[in-house]
Amino acid sequence: MEFRTEVAVDDFPFSLGYATPTLFCGSCFTENIGGIMRTLKMPVLVNPFGVVYNPLSVAQVLQRSVAGKIYNADELQFRDGLWFSFDFHSRFASPNRNACIALLNEAVSSAKDFIATTQCIVVTFGTARVYKLKGSGEVVSNCHKVPAVEFENKLLAVDEVVEIWSNLISMLLGLNPSLKLVLTVSPIRHWKDGAPGNQLSKSTLIVAVHRLVEMYSDNVFYFPSYELMMDDLRDYRFYDDDMLHPSPKAIEYIWSKFSRVLIDDDSMKLAAQIQKIIQAAGHRPFNTDTPEHKRFVDKILKSIQDIKLIHPSINFEREIAILKGEQ
């Protein structure tokens, strides 16, 4: 007997891997999947401005990245001894204004350069609720622990999400007609809105995403990460301690579904080799002077050399330094 309903994920008409630079943007679930690909040394850029939860802010991040529009001092905020931007995660904040601007503009420049080569953008929407500064009406990507009284919040309508993103997608396809976008809805629940509020938000996102897929059927696709969590792994065993985020086992399961339909076979074989090298570099023997260990190191270094001959852009500097005892 079957005791669960497995969500089937259809094959995609394209694939990702070591030959396809891929940009990941959106909620922290984006970082789970994009982070796995980054660990496996695939050519990815994950959330260049930090975690972004709502569709409007994600669109603004992408627009600014494509334009390469730099930040100036007038766009910064100062509070509790730190300079920051409401467009960026708090990790970009700094007590020094010039240092903060430098961090922001370095991220913009890197994102612009990467997007110029990107063949696919994977976007995860976390919530349809946006937060606006009462003074300016500016929609923020991150509240930076500013008191809630300084914001007003609003739930975006389906039509608003579709209009914002149809304009953005049209612009992106104008620059690169072959670009692919994979849209998904984060399975992480935004519980501060309450259960009904979370469901309303997720439903808004799901309807909007499916409309976009229908409008741009040759370039925009849906990956059902939300459904995999809610309908396939519908058990609290697959949640982290906060009972809201997926557990490592759940992330591993969703990655297995993602990689099966979106990562090409050759890349998965190469990823398995790279994973072995990473694990080998992480092994810390008691005695590094034994002949056995030296043979082990030589074998792993030879494996790295073989991969680099075919894929010279893959960076193994950290692993080589560890294996040679330099780190």
Summary of the structure (lengths in Angstrom):
residues: 327
radius of gyration: 21.5
end to end distance: 51.9
largest distance: 68.6
contacts: 989
relative contact order: 0.13
helix: 51%
strand: 14%
